[in-house]
């Protein structure tokens, strides 16, 4: 499993920010590592190990620290940030770095292992409605848990969530504390995408292929009521399903092409970037790159199968992807339209250049920063990172001097 890094790791990366470790030899390291899965071949050029892009000097500024395993964030119109902490706390972080007391009214979460309070999103008309959404691991009957989504309004003083209501629940709940997925993405067409995991354990993960469940799926719902807005296109499928056959999607964003893109944790050597299409099967656990953590094949060791979709890109060894955002801003003009992914195992900001839906190059910036859980682009074009540690931080990234 990926190891945790202390806040000292964030502070110790000043030499990286200054560009001292940004030379070509350092940048090549990640593509020199041997794959975990021997004998597997990509389905097309640059599906993995795309050409290495040059590193560059970046400046870091720790905006707030002492956050316990922060997971998701959303910028408010006044420049402050809502940030979730996995144990179940939601905080408001001011532009000056001030950190609020925990905001009241957060739904009860099951904070064991990978569970807890996860993503946060705000309404486009937040200034008028103050409406927010939260995803979390919900305690259910018999000690089981499942991903859930709630909505409510942030009080005028920012101290409480008012009229919080759970609008969607993953089914079935399972006796597992892993693989909740849980990114929230508005599609610009009135729908809300919710990503889920397949709960990890062997008897649950097979349901990623079962369209009568929402394990291992992308679902699309009405953000106000939770009503289904999916397009499964398969008889007997739950109507909120958009796509299936996913392992654990913890990164998602709408791309410049107007489509949803996701990044998910694979097995040992099988992290995937996908552009999920409605009614399509993305294979897990019947089809995947990589191997089990034991080194044994996953199922029959199949990487391609008729009726399943290939990932746009995969990593072996893995990066253990956190959140992701397409860059759209003025501060890094050469990165416009590039995909920025938080690397937990990679301990880096992973940047992908894309052309016509294919990856054409990969860079890893800030190598050594520690576990990056989420990535967002601020209104001013700077890049905001959350480091997933017991003493995690909100970090602002700008071009180096």
C-alpha positions as a Markdown table, in Angstrom:
| # | Residue | x | y | z |
|---|---|---|---|---|
| 1 | Unk | 0.0 | 0.0 | 0.0 |
| 2 | Unk | 1.2 | 3.6 | -0.6 |
| 3 | Unk | 3.1 | 5.0 | 2.4 |
| 4 | Unk | 2.2 | 8.1 | 4.2 |
| 5 | Unk | 4.6 | 11.1 | 4.2 |
| 6 | Unk | 4.9 | 13.8 | 6.9 |
| 7 | Unk | 4.3 | 17.5 | 6.4 |
| 8 | Unk | 8.1 | 17.9 | 6.5 |
| 9 | Unk | 8.1 | 16.2 | 3.1 |
| 10 | Unk | 6.0 | 19.1 | 1.7 |
| 11 | Unk | 8.4 | 21.6 | 3.2 |
| 12 | Unk | 11.5 | 19.7 | 2.1 |
| 13 | Unk | 10.5 | 20.1 | -1.6 |
| 14 | Unk | 11.9 | 23.6 | -1.9 |
| 15 | Unk | 14.8 | 22.2 | -3.8 |
| 16 | Unk | 12.3 | 20.7 | -6.3 |
| 17 | Unk | 10.4 | 24.0 | -6.6 |
| 18 | Unk | 13.7 | 25.7 | -7.3 |
| 19 | Unk | 14.2 | 23.4 | -10.2 |
| 20 | Unk | 17.3 | 21.7 | -8.8 |
| 21 | Unk | 15.8 | 18.3 | -9.3 |
| 22 | Unk | 14.1 | 19.2 | -12.6 |
| 23 | Unk | 16.8 | 17.9 | -15.0 |
| 24 | Unk | 16.2 | 15.3 | -17.7 |
| 25 | Unk | 17.8 | 12.4 | -15.8 |
| 26 | Unk | 15.4 | 12.9 | -12.9 |
| 27 | Unk | 12.4 | 13.2 | -15.2 |
| 28 | Unk | 13.3 | 9.9 | -16.9 |
| 29 | Unk | 13.2 | 7.9 | -13.6 |
| 30 | Unk | 9.5 | 7.0 | -13.7 |
| 31 | Unk | 9.6 | 5.4 | -17.2 |
| 32 | Unk | 12.7 | 3.4 | -16.4 |
| 33 | Unk | 11.0 | 1.3 | -13.7 |
| 34 | Unk | 10.1 | -2.2 | -14.9 |
| 35 | Unk | 6.4 | -3.1 | -15.1 |
| 36 | Unk | 4.8 | -5.3 | -12.5 |
| 37 | Unk | 2.9 | -7.3 | -15.2 |
| 38 | Unk | 5.4 | -9.1 | -17.5 |
| 39 | Unk | 4.3 | -10.0 | -21.0 |
| 40 | Unk | 1.4 | -7.5 | -21.3 |
| 41 | Unk | 1.3 | -5.3 | -24.3 |
| 42 | Unk | -0.6 | -2.0 | -24.9 |
| 43 | Unk | -3.4 | -2.0 | -27.4 |
| 44 | Unk | -2.1 | 1.1 | -29.2 |
| 45 | Unk | 0.8 | 3.5 | -29.3 |
| 46 | Unk | 1.3 | 5.6 | -26.2 |
| 47 | Unk | -1.4 | 3.8 | -24.2 |
| 48 | Unk | 1.3 | 3.5 | -21.5 |
| 49 | Unk | 4.7 | 5.0 | -20.9 |
| 50 | Unk | 4.1 | 8.0 | -23.3 |
| 51 | Unk | 7.1 | 10.2 | -24.1 |
| 52 | Unk | 8.5 | 12.0 | -21.1 |
| 53 | Unk | 7.9 | 15.7 | -21.0 |
| 54 | Unk | 10.5 | 18.0 | -19.4 |
| 55 | Unk | 10.1 | 19.0 | -15.8 |
| 56 | Unk | 10.1 | 22.6 | -14.8 |
| 57 | Unk | 10.6 | 24.8 | -11.8 |
| 58 | Unk | 7.5 | 25.4 | -9.7 |
| 59 | Unk | 7.0 | 27.5 | -6.6 |
| 60 | Unk | 5.1 | 26.1 | -3.6 |
| 61 | Unk | 3.3 | 28.0 | -0.9 |
| 62 | Unk | 1.7 | 26.1 | 2.0 |
| 63 | Unk | -1.7 | 27.9 | 2.5 |
| 64 | Unk | -2.9 | 25.8 | 5.4 |
| 65 | Unk | -1.5 | 22.9 | 7.4 |
| 66 | Unk | -2.4 | 20.5 | 10.1 |
| 67 | Unk | -5.3 | 19.1 | 8.1 |
| 68 | Unk | -6.1 | 15.4 | 9.0 |
| 69 | Unk | -6.1 | 13.4 | 5.7 |
| 70 | Unk | -7.8 | 16.1 | 3.6 |
| 71 | Unk | -9.6 | 14.6 | 0.6 |
| 72 | Unk | -11.6 | 17.0 | -1.5 |
| 73 | Unk | -11.9 | 20.8 | -2.0 |
| 74 | Unk | -14.0 | 23.4 | -3.8 |
| 75 | Unk | -13.3 | 27.1 | -4.2 |
| 76 | Unk | -16.0 | 29.6 | -3.1 |
| 77 | Unk | -16.6 | 32.9 | -5.0 |
| 78 | Unk | -14.8 | 34.9 | -2.3 |
| 79 | Unk | -11.6 | 32.9 | -2.9 |
| 80 | Unk | -11.9 | 30.7 | 0.2 |
| 81 | Unk | -11.9 | 26.9 | 0.0 |
| 82 | Unk | -14.1 | 24.3 | 1.4 |
| 83 | Unk | -11.9 | 21.3 | 2.4 |
| 84 | Unk | -13.0 | 17.9 | 3.6 |
| 85 | Unk | -11.0 | 15.9 | 6.2 |
| 86 | Unk | -11.6 | 12.1 | 5.9 |
| 87 | Unk | -12.4 | 11.6 | 9.6 |
| 88 | Unk | -15.6 | 13.5 | 9.0 |
| 89 | Unk | -14.8 | 17.2 | 9.2 |
| 90 | Unk | -15.5 | 20.0 | 6.7 |
| 91 | Unk | -13.5 | 23.2 | 7.1 |
| 92 | Unk | -13.5 | 26.6 | 5.5 |
| 93 | Unk | -10.0 | 27.8 | 4.6 |
| 94 | Unk | -9.6 | 31.5 | 4.0 |
| 95 | Unk | -7.5 | 33.1 | 1.3 |
| 96 | Unk | -5.2 | 34.2 | 4.2 |
| 97 | Unk | -4.8 | 30.6 | 5.3 |
| 98 | Unk | -7.1 | 30.8 | 8.3 |
| 99 | Unk | -8.7 | 27.5 | 9.1 |
| 100 | Unk | -12.3 | 27.4 | 10.5 |
| 101 | Unk | -13.6 | 25.2 | 13.3 |
| 102 | Unk | -15.3 | 22.1 | 11.9 |
| 103 | Unk | -18.5 | 23.0 | 10.1 |
| 104 | Unk | -21.6 | 21.7 | 11.8 |
| 105 | Unk | -24.3 | 19.6 | 10.1 |
| 106 | Unk | -22.1 | 17.2 | 8.2 |
| 107 | Unk | -23.7 | 13.7 | 7.8 |
| 108 | Unk | -22.4 | 10.9 | 9.9 |
| 109 | Unk | -19.6 | 9.0 | 8.2 |
| 110 | Unk | -17.8 | 5.7 | 8.7 |
| 111 | Unk | -14.2 | 6.9 | 9.0 |
| 112 | Unk | -12.5 | 3.5 | 9.1 |
| 113 | Unk | -9.6 | 2.7 | 6.7 |
| 114 | Unk | -10.4 | 4.4 | 3.3 |
| 115 | Unk | -13.8 | 5.7 | 4.4 |
| 116 | Unk | -14.9 | 9.0 | 5.7 |
| 117 | Unk | -15.9 | 12.4 | 4.4 |
| 118 | Unk | -14.7 | 12.5 | 0.8 |
| 119 | Unk | -15.6 | 14.9 | -2.0 |
| 120 | Unk | -17.2 | 18.4 | -1.9 |
| 121 | Unk | -18.8 | 20.4 | -4.7 |
| 122 | Unk | -20.7 | 23.7 | -4.9 |
| 123 | Unk | -23.5 | 25.0 | -7.1 |
| 124 | Unk | -22.8 | 27.3 | -10.0 |
| 125 | Unk | -25.1 | 29.8 | -8.4 |
| 126 | Unk | -23.6 | 29.3 | -4.9 |
| 127 | Unk | -23.6 | 33.1 | -4.3 |
| 128 | Unk | -27.4 | 33.0 | -4.4 |
| 129 | Unk | -28.2 | 29.5 | -3.1 |
| 130 | Unk | -25.1 | 28.6 | -1.0 |
| 131 | Unk | -25.9 | 24.9 | -2.0 |
| 132 | Unk | -23.1 | 22.3 | -1.6 |
| 133 | Unk | -22.8 | 18.6 | -2.1 |
| 134 | Unk | -20.8 | 16.0 | -0.1 |
| 135 | Unk | -19.9 | 12.4 | -0.8 |
| 136 | Unk | -19.0 | 10.1 | 2.0 |
| 137 | Unk | -18.9 | 6.5 | 3.3 |
| 138 | Unk | -22.2 | 6.0 | 5.0 |
| 139 | Unk | -22.7 | 3.6 | 7.9 |
| 140 | Unk | -25.5 | 1.2 | 7.1 |
| 141 | Unk | -27.3 | -1.6 | 8.9 |
| 142 | Unk | -25.2 | -4.5 | 10.2 |
| 143 | Unk | -21.9 | -2.7 | 10.1 |
| 144 | Unk | -21.9 | -2.4 | 6.4 |
| 145 | Unk | -21.0 | 0.8 | 4.5 |
| 146 | Unk | -21.6 | 2.4 | 1.1 |
| 147 | Unk | -20.9 | 5.5 | -0.8 |
| 148 | Unk | -23.6 | 8.2 | -0.4 |
| 149 | Unk | -24.2 | 11.8 | -1.6 |
| 150 | Unk | -25.9 | 14.6 | 0.5 |
| 151 | Unk | -26.8 | 18.2 | -0.3 |
| 152 | Unk | -27.5 | 21.2 | 1.8 |
| 153 | Unk | -26.9 | 24.9 | 2.2 |
| 154 | Unk | -23.8 | 26.5 | 3.8 |
| 155 | Unk | -25.0 | 29.0 | 6.4 |
| 156 | Unk | -24.3 | 32.7 | 5.8 |
| 157 | Unk | -21.6 | 32.7 | 8.5 |
| 158 | Unk | -20.0 | 29.5 | 7.1 |
| 159 | Unk | -20.5 | 27.7 | 10.4 |
| 160 | Unk | -23.0 | 25.0 | 9.5 |
| 161 | Unk | -24.7 | 23.0 | 6.7 |
| 162 | Unk | -28.4 | 23.6 | 6.9 |
| 163 | Unk | -31.1 | 21.2 | 5.8 |
| 164 | Unk | -28.7 | 18.5 | 4.8 |
| 165 | Unk | -30.4 | 15.6 | 3.0 |
| 166 | Unk | -29.0 | 12.4 | 1.6 |
| 167 | Unk | -30.1 | 12.2 | -2.1 |
| 168 | Unk | -28.3 | 9.1 | -3.3 |
| 169 | Unk | -27.0 | 5.8 | -1.8 |
| 170 | Unk | -24.9 | 3.1 | -3.4 |
| 171 | Unk | -26.5 | -0.3 | -3.4 |
| 172 | Unk | -25.8 | -2.8 | -2.0 |
| 173 | Unk | -23.9 | -1.8 | 1.1 |
| 174 | Unk | -21.0 | -4.1 | 1.9 |
| 175 | Unk | -18.9 | -5.3 | 4.8 |
| 176 | Unk | -15.8 | -3.5 | 3.5 |
| 177 | Unk | -13.9 | -0.4 | 4.4 |
| 178 | Unk | -12.3 | 0.1 | 1.0 |
| 179 | Unk | -12.9 | 1.4 | -2.5 |
| 180 | Unk | -15.6 | 4.1 | -2.2 |
| 181 | Unk | -14.6 | 6.0 | -5.3 |
| 182 | Unk | -16.5 | 9.2 | -4.7 |
| 183 | Unk | -15.8 | 12.1 | -7.0 |
| 184 | Unk | -18.6 | 14.5 | -7.8 |
| 185 | Unk | -18.7 | 16.2 | -11.2 |
| 186 | Unk | -21.4 | 18.5 | -12.7 |
| 187 | Unk | -21.8 | 17.8 | -16.4 |
| 188 | Unk | -23.0 | 21.2 | -17.5 |
| 189 | Unk | -26.2 | 19.6 | -18.8 |
| 190 | Unk | -28.1 | 19.4 | -15.5 |
| 191 | Unk | -26.7 | 16.2 | -14.3 |
| 192 | Unk | -24.3 | 15.2 | -11.5 |
| 193 | Unk | -21.8 | 12.4 | -12.1 |
| 194 | Unk | -20.9 | 10.3 | -9.0 |
| 195 | Unk | -18.0 | 7.8 | -9.2 |
| 196 | Unk | -18.0 | 4.7 | -7.1 |
| 197 | Unk | -15.7 | 1.8 | -6.2 |
| 198 | Unk | -16.4 | -1.9 | -6.2 |
| 199 | Unk | -15.6 | -2.3 | -2.4 |
| 200 | Unk | -12.3 | -4.2 | -3.0 |
| 201 | Unk | -13.1 | -7.6 | -1.5 |
| 202 | Unk | -13.4 | -10.6 | -3.9 |
| 203 | Unk | -17.1 | -11.3 | -3.3 |
| 204 | Unk | -18.0 | -7.6 | -3.9 |
| 205 | Unk | -15.7 | -6.7 | -6.8 |
| 206 | Unk | -17.4 | -9.1 | -9.2 |
| 207 | Unk | -20.5 | -6.8 | -9.0 |
| 208 | Unk | -18.6 | -4.2 | -11.0 |
| 209 | Unk | -20.0 | -6.3 | -13.9 |
| 210 | Unk | -23.5 | -6.5 | -12.4 |
| 211 | Unk | -25.7 | -3.7 | -13.7 |
| 212 | Unk | -28.3 | -4.3 | -11.0 |
| 213 | Unk | -25.9 | -2.8 | -8.5 |
| 214 | Unk | -23.9 | 0.5 | -8.3 |
| 215 | Unk | -20.6 | -1.0 | -7.2 |
| 216 | Unk | -17.8 | -0.1 | -9.6 |
| 217 | Unk | -19.9 | 2.3 | -11.7 |
| 218 | Unk | -20.2 | 5.9 | -12.9 |
| 219 | Unk | -23.7 | 7.0 | -12.1 |
| 220 | Unk | -25.5 | 10.2 | -13.2 |
| 221 | Unk | -28.2 | 11.7 | -11.1 |
| 222 | Unk | -30.3 | 14.8 | -10.7 |
| 223 | Unk | -28.3 | 17.0 | -8.2 |
| 224 | Unk | -31.4 | 18.2 | -6.5 |
| 225 | Unk | -33.4 | 15.0 | -6.0 |
| 226 | Unk | -31.0 | 12.2 | -6.8 |
| 227 | Unk | -33.3 | 10.9 | -9.5 |
| 228 | Unk | -31.6 | 8.7 | -12.1 |
| 229 | Unk | -30.2 | 10.4 | -15.2 |
| 230 | Unk | -28.0 | 7.6 | -16.5 |
| 231 | Unk | -28.0 | 5.9 | -19.9 |
| 232 | Unk | -27.2 | 2.3 | -19.2 |
| 233 | Unk | -28.8 | 1.0 | -22.5 |
| 234 | Unk | -28.9 | -2.5 | -21.0 |
| 235 | Unk | -32.0 | -4.4 | -20.0 |
| 236 | Unk | -32.3 | -4.8 | -16.2 |
| 237 | Unk | -29.7 | -2.1 | -15.5 |
| 238 | Unk | -30.3 | 0.5 | -12.8 |
| 239 | Unk | -31.4 | 3.7 | -14.5 |
| 240 | Unk | -28.7 | 5.9 | -12.9 |
| 241 | Unk | -25.8 | 3.9 | -14.4 |
| 242 | Unk | -23.7 | 5.6 | -17.0 |
| 243 | Unk | -20.8 | 3.1 | -17.3 |
| 244 | Unk | -19.6 | 0.0 | -15.4 |
| 245 | Unk | -16.6 | -2.3 | -15.0 |
| 246 | Unk | -14.6 | 0.2 | -12.9 |
| 247 | Unk | -12.4 | -0.6 | -9.9 |
| 248 | Unk | -12.1 | 2.5 | -7.8 |
| 249 | Unk | -12.5 | 5.9 | -9.5 |
| 250 | Unk | -11.1 | 8.7 | -7.2 |
| 251 | Unk | -10.5 | 11.3 | -9.9 |
| 252 | Unk | -12.9 | 12.8 | -12.4 |
| 253 | Unk | -13.4 | 16.0 | -14.4 |
| 254 | Unk | -15.2 | 17.4 | -17.5 |
| 255 | Unk | -12.7 | 17.7 | -20.3 |
| 256 | Unk | -12.2 | 20.5 | -22.8 |
| 257 | Unk | -14.0 | 18.2 | -25.3 |
| 258 | Unk | -17.2 | 18.4 | -23.1 |
| 259 | Unk | -16.9 | 14.8 | -22.0 |
| 260 | Unk | -16.4 | 13.2 | -18.6 |
| 261 | Unk | -12.8 | 11.8 | -18.0 |
| 262 | Unk | -12.0 | 9.6 | -15.0 |
| 263 | Unk | -8.9 | 8.1 | -13.5 |
| 264 | Unk | -9.1 | 5.0 | -11.3 |
| 265 | Unk | -7.0 | 2.8 | -9.1 |
| 266 | Unk | -6.2 | -0.5 | -10.8 |
| 267 | Unk | -4.5 | -3.5 | -9.3 |
| 268 | Unk | -0.7 | -3.7 | -9.0 |
| 269 | Unk | 0.2 | -2.1 | -12.4 |
| 270 | Unk | -3.2 | -1.2 | -13.8 |
| 271 | Unk | -4.2 | 2.4 | -13.0 |
| 272 | Unk | -6.4 | 3.7 | -15.8 |
| 273 | Unk | -7.4 | 6.9 | -17.5 |
| 274 | Unk | -10.8 | 6.6 | -19.2 |
| 275 | Unk | -13.3 | 8.7 | -21.1 |
| 276 | Unk | -16.5 | 6.8 | -19.9 |
| 277 | Unk | -19.2 | 6.6 | -22.5 |
| 278 | Unk | -22.8 | 5.8 | -21.6 |
| 279 | Unk | -23.7 | 2.1 | -21.7 |
| 280 | Unk | -20.1 | 0.9 | -22.0 |
| 281 | Unk | -18.3 | -1.7 | -20.0 |
| 282 | Unk | -14.7 | -0.9 | -18.9 |
| 283 | Unk | -13.8 | -4.5 | -18.0 |
| 284 | Unk | -13.0 | -4.8 | -14.3 |
| 285 | Unk | -12.4 | -7.4 | -13.0 |
| 286 | Unk | -12.6 | -9.6 | -16.1 |
| 287 | Unk | -10.3 | -7.4 | -18.2 |
| 288 | Unk | -7.4 | -5.3 | -16.8 |
| 289 | Unk | -3.8 | -4.5 | -17.1 |
| 290 | Unk | -1.6 | -5.3 | -14.1 |
| 291 | Unk | -1.7 | -8.1 | -11.6 |
| 292 | Unk | -3.0 | -8.9 | -8.2 |
| 293 | Unk | -1.0 | -7.5 | -5.2 |
| 294 | Unk | 0.2 | -11.1 | -4.7 |
| 295 | Unk | 1.7 | -11.0 | -8.2 |
| 296 | Unk | -0.9 | -13.6 | -9.5 |
| 297 | Unk | -2.9 | -12.8 | -12.6 |
| 298 | Unk | -6.2 | -11.0 | -12.2 |
| 299 | Unk | -8.8 | -13.6 | -13.3 |
| 300 | Unk | -7.6 | -15.1 | -16.5 |
| 301 | Unk | -5.0 | -12.3 | -17.0 |
| 302 | Unk | -6.9 | -10.9 | -20.0 |
| 303 | Unk | -6.1 | -7.3 | -21.1 |
| 304 | Unk | -8.5 | -7.2 | -24.1 |
| 305 | Unk | -12.0 | -8.6 | -24.6 |
| 306 | Unk | -14.8 | -8.0 | -27.1 |
| 307 | Unk | -17.6 | -5.9 | -25.5 |
| 308 | Unk | -15.2 | -4.0 | -23.2 |
| 309 | Unk | -13.5 | -0.7 | -23.6 |
| 310 | Unk | -9.7 | -0.1 | -23.5 |
| 311 | Unk | -8.4 | 2.6 | -21.2 |
| 312 | Unk | -7.2 | 5.8 | -22.9 |
| 313 | Unk | -4.0 | 5.3 | -20.9 |
| 314 | Unk | -2.7 | 3.0 | -18.1 |
| 315 | Unk | 0.2 | 3.0 | -15.7 |
| 316 | Unk | 2.4 | 0.1 | -14.7 |
| 317 | Unk | 3.9 | 0.7 | -12.2 |
| 318 | Unk | 1.0 | 2.6 | -10.8 |
| 319 | Unk | 0.8 | 6.2 | -9.7 |
| 320 | Unk | -2.2 | 5.5 | -7.4 |
| 321 | Unk | -4.2 | 8.4 | -8.7 |
| 322 | Unk | -6.1 | 10.9 | -6.5 |
| 323 | Unk | -8.2 | 13.8 | -7.8 |
| 324 | Unk | -7.7 | 15.3 | -11.3 |
| 325 | Unk | -8.4 | 18.6 | -13.1 |
| 326 | Unk | -8.0 | 19.8 | -16.7 |
| 327 | Unk | -5.9 | 22.9 | -16.7 |
| 328 | Unk | -7.8 | 26.1 | -17.7 |
| 329 | Unk | -6.1 | 29.3 | -16.7 |
| 330 | Unk | -3.7 | 32.0 | -17.5 |
| 331 | Unk | -0.8 | 31.2 | -15.1 |
| 332 | Unk | 0.5 | 28.2 | -17.1 |
| 333 | Unk | -0.3 | 29.0 | -20.7 |
| 334 | Unk | 1.7 | 26.1 | -22.0 |
| 335 | Unk | -0.4 | 23.7 | -19.9 |
| 336 | Unk | -3.8 | 24.8 | -21.3 |
| 337 | Unk | -6.0 | 21.7 | -21.7 |
| 338 | Unk | -3.5 | 19.4 | -20.1 |
| 339 | Unk | -4.7 | 16.9 | -17.4 |
| 340 | Unk | -3.3 | 17.3 | -13.9 |
| 341 | Unk | -3.5 | 14.2 | -11.6 |
| 342 | Unk | -2.6 | 13.8 | -8.0 |
| 343 | Unk | -0.1 | 10.9 | -7.6 |
| 344 | Unk | -0.4 | 9.2 | -4.2 |
| 345 | Unk | 2.1 | 6.4 | -4.9 |
| 346 | Unk | 4.0 | 8.6 | -7.4 |
| 347 | Unk | 4.4 | 11.4 | -4.9 |
| 348 | Unk | 4.1 | 13.9 | -7.7 |
| 349 | Unk | 1.8 | 16.1 | -9.8 |
| 350 | Unk | 1.3 | 14.0 | -12.9 |
| 351 | Unk | 0.7 | 16.0 | -16.1 |
| 352 | Unk | -0.6 | 14.5 | -19.3 |
| 353 | Unk | -0.7 | 16.2 | -22.7 |
| 354 | Unk | -3.5 | 14.9 | -24.9 |
| 355 | Unk | -4.4 | 15.2 | -28.5 |
| 356 | Unk | -7.6 | 13.8 | -30.1 |
| 357 | Unk | -8.4 | 11.8 | -27.0 |
| 358 | Unk | -4.9 | 10.2 | -26.8 |
| 359 | Unk | -2.0 | 10.8 | -24.4 |
| 360 | Unk | 1.0 | 12.3 | -26.2 |
| 361 | Unk | 3.3 | 12.9 | -23.3 |
| 362 | Unk | 3.6 | 12.6 | -19.5 |
| 363 | Unk | 5.5 | 14.7 | -16.9 |
| 364 | Unk | 5.8 | 14.3 | -13.2 |
| 365 | Unk | 6.4 | 17.5 | -11.3 |
| 366 | Unk | 7.2 | 18.1 | -7.6 |
| 367 | Unk | 8.5 | 14.5 | -7.2 |
| 368 | Unk | 8.9 | 13.8 | -3.6 |
| 369 | Unk | 6.2 | 16.1 | -2.4 |
| 370 | Unk | 4.3 | 13.2 | -0.8 |
| 371 | Unk | 0.8 | 11.8 | -1.4 |
| 372 | Unk | -1.3 | 14.3 | -3.5 |
| 373 | Unk | -4.9 | 13.5 | -2.9 |
| 374 | Unk | -6.7 | 16.2 | -4.9 |
| 375 | Unk | -5.9 | 18.8 | -7.5 |
| 376 | Unk | -7.9 | 21.9 | -8.4 |
| 377 | Unk | -7.3 | 24.9 | -10.6 |
| 378 | Unk | -8.0 | 28.2 | -8.7 |
| 379 | Unk | -9.7 | 31.1 | -10.3 |
| 380 | Unk | -6.4 | 33.0 | -10.7 |
| 381 | Unk | -4.9 | 30.0 | -12.6 |
| 382 | Unk | -2.7 | 28.7 | -9.8 |
| 383 | Unk | -2.8 | 25.0 | -9.0 |
| 384 | Unk | -4.1 | 23.9 | -5.6 |
| 385 | Unk | -3.0 | 20.6 | -4.0 |
| 386 | Unk | -4.1 | 18.6 | -1.0 |
| 387 | Unk | -1.5 | 16.3 | 0.6 |
| 388 | Unk | -3.1 | 13.2 | 2.1 |
| 389 | Unk | -1.3 | 12.8 | 5.5 |
| 390 | Unk | -2.1 | 12.9 | 9.2 |
| 391 | Unk | -0.7 | 16.4 | 9.1 |
| 392 | Unk | -1.8 | 17.3 | 5.5 |
| 393 | Unk | -1.7 | 20.6 | 3.8 |
| 394 | Unk | -3.4 | 22.9 | 1.2 |
| 395 | Unk | -0.6 | 23.9 | -1.1 |
| 396 | Unk | -0.6 | 26.6 | -3.9 |
| 397 | Unk | 1.6 | 26.0 | -6.9 |
| 398 | Unk | 2.7 | 28.8 | -9.2 |
| 399 | Unk | 5.4 | 29.0 | -11.9 |
| 400 | Unk | 9.0 | 29.0 | -10.5 |
| 401 | Unk | 11.2 | 32.1 | -10.6 |
